[in-house]
Amino acid sequence: MNIRRTATTRRAMTAVAITTGLVFTVAGCGGGDGDGDKAEKSATSTSSSGQSKGEDDDKGESDQTPEADEVLAEVKGEENITLTVTSAVRDEGGFVTVSGKVTNNGGRFWAAANWRGEERELNKNGSSVAGANLIDNVGKKKYLVLRDTEGRCLCTKFTGGVKPSQTADWFAQFPAPPEGTDKVTFQVGSMPPAPIEIAQGE
């Protein structure tokens, strides 16, 4: 029994010694004089650099600054409000959609009370652009904002009003002036009239 155990122990120790020798040998070959690692790192760095450059090129092509909205007219008036008209398009349905932005440059909350019109029926629209109109100076006609069957305007309702330094988008739809009448004036509340030109929709 002792002989077998001694032989087994010797074989086990020999196996451990061989395994340890192999580990040291592999480590020694892997270390070398460092030239292999430098070459590998250099290749990796070059690959990463090339990839990074490609990504930057792609970003340069895709991250283009979006074009700013075209400004047809801009007026400043009541309560330090700036009204900007960015679009006026004639649609096939026989109406014109005018849209833009309104900015509250004042220090107080703005409720657009003067913009909803003086008609009692329009009061249901609350803070809105319901009182806006288009004026055809040549044809001497005024076009009011369209309404649905319940008297609600086809326009923006400024729910909650506009806070100081805040900008809000707006739109209003009107009956279309006759074909050939493209130059009109947009007016709302006590804001100055804003001459605009109507474009043909696609």
C-alpha positions as CSV (number, residue, x, y, z in Angstrom):
1,M,0.0,0.0,0.0
2,N,2.8,2.4,0.9
3,I,4.6,1.7,-2.4
4,R,1.4,2.5,-4.4
5,R,0.8,5.7,-2.5
6,T,4.4,6.8,-2.9
7,A,4.2,6.1,-6.7
8,T,0.9,7.9,-7.0
9,T,2.3,10.9,-5.1
10,R,5.4,11.1,-7.3
11,R,3.2,11.0,-10.4
12,A,1.0,13.8,-9.1
13,M,4.1,15.9,-8.2
14,T,5.6,15.3,-11.6
15,A,2.3,16.4,-13.3
16,V,2.2,19.6,-11.3
17,A,5.8,20.3,-12.1
18,I,5.2,19.8,-15.9
19,T,2.1,22.0,-15.8
20,T,3.9,24.7,-13.9
21,G,6.7,24.6,-16.4
22,L,4.3,24.9,-19.3
23,V,2.7,28.0,-17.7
24,F,6.0,29.7,-17.2
25,T,7.1,28.7,-20.7
26,V,3.9,30.2,-22.3
27,A,4.3,33.3,-20.1
28,G,7.9,33.7,-21.2
29,C,7.0,33.4,-24.9
30,G,4.1,35.8,-24.5
31,G,6.3,38.4,-22.9
32,G,9.3,38.3,-25.2
33,D,11.0,41.7,-25.6
34,G,7.7,43.5,-25.9
35,D,7.9,44.0,-29.7
36,G,5.0,41.7,-30.3
37,D,2.7,43.6,-27.8
38,K,3.8,46.9,-29.3
39,A,3.0,45.8,-32.8
40,E,-0.4,44.4,-31.7
41,K,-1.2,47.6,-29.8
42,S,-0.1,49.7,-32.8
43,A,-2.4,47.7,-35.2
44,T,-5.3,48.0,-32.7
45,S,-4.7,51.7,-32.3
46,T,-4.5,52.2,-36.1
47,S,-7.8,50.3,-36.6
48,S,-9.5,52.2,-33.8
49,S,-8.2,55.5,-35.2
50,G,-9.5,54.6,-38.7
51,Q,-12.9,53.7,-37.3
52,S,-13.1,56.8,-35.2
53,K,-12.2,58.9,-38.3
54,G,-14.9,57.3,-40.3
55,E,-17.5,57.8,-37.6
56,D,-16.5,61.5,-37.3
57,D,-16.8,61.8,-41.1
58,D,-20.3,60.3,-40.9
59,K,-21.3,62.6,-38.1
60,G,-20.0,65.5,-40.0
61,E,-22.3,64.6,-42.9
62,S,-25.3,63.8,-40.9
63,D,-25.2,66.5,-38.2
64,Q,-26.2,69.3,-40.5
65,T,-27.8,72.4,-38.9
66,P,-31.5,72.3,-39.7
67,E,-32.8,75.2,-41.7
68,A,-34.6,78.0,-39.8
69,D,-38.2,78.7,-40.5
70,E,-38.8,81.2,-43.2
71,V,-40.2,84.5,-41.8
72,L,-42.9,86.0,-43.9
73,A,-43.6,88.8,-41.4
74,E,-42.8,89.8,-37.8
75,V,-44.5,92.4,-35.7
76,K,-44.2,93.6,-32.1
77,G,-47.0,95.0,-30.1
78,E,-49.3,94.6,-27.1
79,E,-47.8,93.5,-23.8
80,N,-44.3,93.0,-25.3
81,I,-45.6,90.3,-27.7
82,T,-43.7,89.3,-30.9
83,L,-45.8,87.7,-33.6
84,T,-44.1,85.9,-36.4
85,V,-45.7,84.5,-39.5
86,T,-43.7,81.6,-41.0
87,S,-46.2,80.1,-43.4
88,A,-49.3,81.0,-45.4
89,V,-50.4,78.2,-47.8
90,R,-53.4,78.0,-50.1
91,D,-54.9,74.4,-50.0
92,E,-57.1,72.7,-52.6
93,G,-60.0,72.6,-50.1
94,G,-60.6,76.3,-50.6
95,F,-58.9,77.6,-47.5
96,V,-55.6,79.2,-46.4
97,T,-53.6,78.0,-43.4
98,V,-51.5,80.7,-41.8
99,S,-49.0,79.6,-39.1
100,G,-46.1,81.0,-37.0
101,K,-44.9,81.7,-33.5
102,V,-45.7,84.0,-30.7
103,T,-43.2,85.0,-28.1
104,N,-43.9,86.6,-24.8
105,N,-41.1,89.1,-24.2
106,G,-42.7,90.6,-21.2
107,G,-42.4,89.8,-17.5
108,R,-46.1,88.8,-17.0
109,F,-48.2,85.9,-18.0
110,W,-50.0,86.5,-21.3
111,A,-53.5,85.1,-21.9
112,A,-54.2,86.3,-25.4
113,A,-57.5,87.8,-24.3
114,N,-57.5,90.3,-27.2
115,W,-56.9,87.7,-29.8
116,R,-60.0,85.6,-29.4
117,G,-62.3,88.2,-31.0
118,E,-65.2,90.4,-29.8
119,E,-68.0,88.0,-30.9
120,R,-69.7,86.4,-27.9
121,E,-69.7,83.1,-29.7
122,L,-66.0,83.1,-29.9
123,N,-65.6,83.3,-26.1
124,K,-65.9,79.5,-25.9
125,N,-62.5,79.3,-27.6
126,G,-60.9,80.9,-24.6
127,S,-57.3,82.0,-25.1
128,S,-56.8,81.6,-28.9
129,V,-56.3,83.2,-32.3
130,A,-60.0,83.1,-33.0
131,G,-60.2,86.9,-33.6
132,A,-57.6,86.9,-36.4
133,N,-58.4,88.0,-39.9
134,L,-56.9,88.3,-43.4
135,I,-57.5,91.5,-45.3
136,D,-57.5,91.7,-49.1
137,N,-56.7,95.4,-49.6
138,V,-57.2,95.2,-53.4
139,G,-60.5,93.3,-53.3
140,K,-61.5,95.2,-50.1
141,K,-62.5,92.0,-48.3
142,K,-61.9,90.7,-44.8
143,Y,-61.6,87.0,-44.2
144,L,-62.4,85.7,-40.7
145,V,-61.1,82.5,-39.1
146,L,-63.1,79.4,-40.0
147,R,-65.2,77.6,-37.4
148,D,-66.7,74.2,-37.0
149,T,-70.4,73.5,-36.6
150,E,-70.2,74.1,-32.9
151,G,-68.6,77.5,-33.3
152,R,-65.1,76.5,-32.3
153,C,-62.4,78.2,-34.4
154,L,-60.1,76.2,-36.7
155,C,-57.1,77.7,-34.9
156,T,-54.7,77.4,-32.0
157,K,-56.0,77.6,-28.5
158,F,-53.3,78.8,-26.1
159,T,-54.3,76.5,-23.3
160,G,-52.8,77.9,-20.1
161,G,-51.6,81.1,-22.0
162,V,-48.0,81.9,-22.7
163,K,-45.5,82.4,-19.9
164,P,-42.8,85.1,-19.8
165,S,-39.9,84.3,-22.2
166,Q,-41.9,81.4,-23.7
167,T,-42.5,80.9,-27.4
168,A,-45.6,79.1,-28.7
169,D,-46.6,77.8,-32.1
170,W,-49.9,78.9,-33.6
171,F,-52.1,78.4,-36.7
172,A,-55.3,79.7,-38.1
173,Q,-57.4,78.7,-41.2
174,F,-59.3,81.2,-43.3
175,P,-61.5,81.0,-46.5
176,A,-59.1,81.4,-49.5
177,P,-59.2,84.6,-51.4
178,P,-59.7,84.3,-55.2
179,E,-57.0,82.8,-57.3
180,G,-54.4,85.5,-58.2
181,T,-54.9,87.3,-54.8
182,D,-51.7,86.3,-53.1
183,K,-50.8,89.4,-51.1
184,V,-52.9,90.0,-48.0
185,T,-52.5,91.4,-44.5
186,F,-52.7,89.3,-41.3
187,Q,-54.1,91.0,-38.3
188,V,-55.0,89.9,-34.8
189,G,-55.9,91.8,-31.6
190,S,-54.2,95.2,-31.3
191,M,-51.0,93.9,-33.0
192,P,-49.8,95.8,-36.1
193,P,-50.9,94.5,-39.5
194,A,-48.5,92.0,-41.0
195,P,-48.3,91.9,-44.8
196,I,-47.8,88.4,-46.0
197,E,-47.8,86.5,-49.3
198,I,-49.8,83.3,-49.8
199,A,-48.1,80.3,-51.4
200,Q,-49.7,77.6,-53.4
201,G,-49.9,74.3,-51.6
202,E,-48.5,71.1,-53.1
